[in-house]
């Protein structure tokens, strides 16, 4: 099963245990978006570079042992009808 098929709870557990990184989860998610976008047309904009930068920051913080929220590193899409 690929990472993009897991629930947020499952991803959170894997991230907390260090079994995957935020960057790995994000890259898998971005690959799935790229694979399906032409068919589903779900996104107007994907901020790939900004998302990768944020995922790497979360990974760095996790490596330093910082306290992180349960969803830190779990990708979250934001509907395009919200002003970003």
C-alpha positions in Angstrom: 0.0 0.0 0.0 1.4 3.4 -0.9 1.6 6.2 1.6 -1.2 8.2 -0.1 -3.7 5.5 0.7 -3.2 5.7 4.4 -5.3 7.7 6.8 -4.0 10.8 8.5 -3.9 8.8 11.8 -1.8 6.0 10.2 0.5 8.6 8.7 0.8 10.4 12.0 1.8 7.2 13.7 4.4 6.3 11.0 5.9 9.8 11.2 6.0 9.8 15.0 7.8 6.4 15.0 10.3 7.7 12.4 9.3 5.0 9.9 8.8 7.6 7.2 9.7 11.2 6.8 7.3 14.1 6.0 9.2 14.6 2.8 8.6 11.0 1.8 4.9 11.3 2.5 4.6 14.6 0.6 6.5 13.3 -2.4 4.2 10.3 -2.6 1.2 12.6 -2.3 2.5 14.9 -5.0 3.2 11.9 -7.3 -0.4 10.8 -6.8 -1.8 14.3 -7.6 0.3 14.4 -10.8 -0.9 11.0 -11.8 -4.6 11.8 -11.2 -5.0 15.5 -11.8 -5.8 15.3 -15.5 -8.6 12.9 -14.7 -10.1 14.5 -11.6 -9.2 18.2 -12.1 -9.2 18.7 -8.3 -6.5 21.4 -7.9 -6.0 24.8 -9.5 -2.6 25.3 -7.9 -0.2 23.0 -6.2 2.6 24.7 -4.2 5.1 21.9 -4.7 8.3 23.8 -3.7 6.8 25.5 -0.7 5.3 22.2 0.5 8.6 20.4 0.1 10.3 23.2 2.1 7.7 22.9 4.9 8.0 19.1 5.0 11.8 19.3 5.3 11.4 21.8 8.1 9.1 19.4 10.0 11.6 16.6 9.4 14.4 18.8 10.8 12.3 19.7 13.9 11.4 16.1 14.4 15.1 15.1 14.2 15.9 17.7 16.8 13.4 16.2 19.1 11.0 19.1 19.2 7.4 18.6 20.3 5.2 18.5 17.3 1.4 18.3 16.8 -0.1 15.0 15.8 -0.7 16.1 12.2 2.8 17.6 11.7 4.0 16.3 8.3 0.6 15.0 7.2 -0.2 16.7 3.8 -3.5 18.7 3.9 -5.1 20.0 0.7 -6.9 23.4 1.0 -9.9 23.9 -1.2 -9.3 26.6 -3.8 -12.4 28.5 -2.8 -10.6 29.7 0.3 -8.5 32.8 -0.2 -4.8 31.8 0.1 
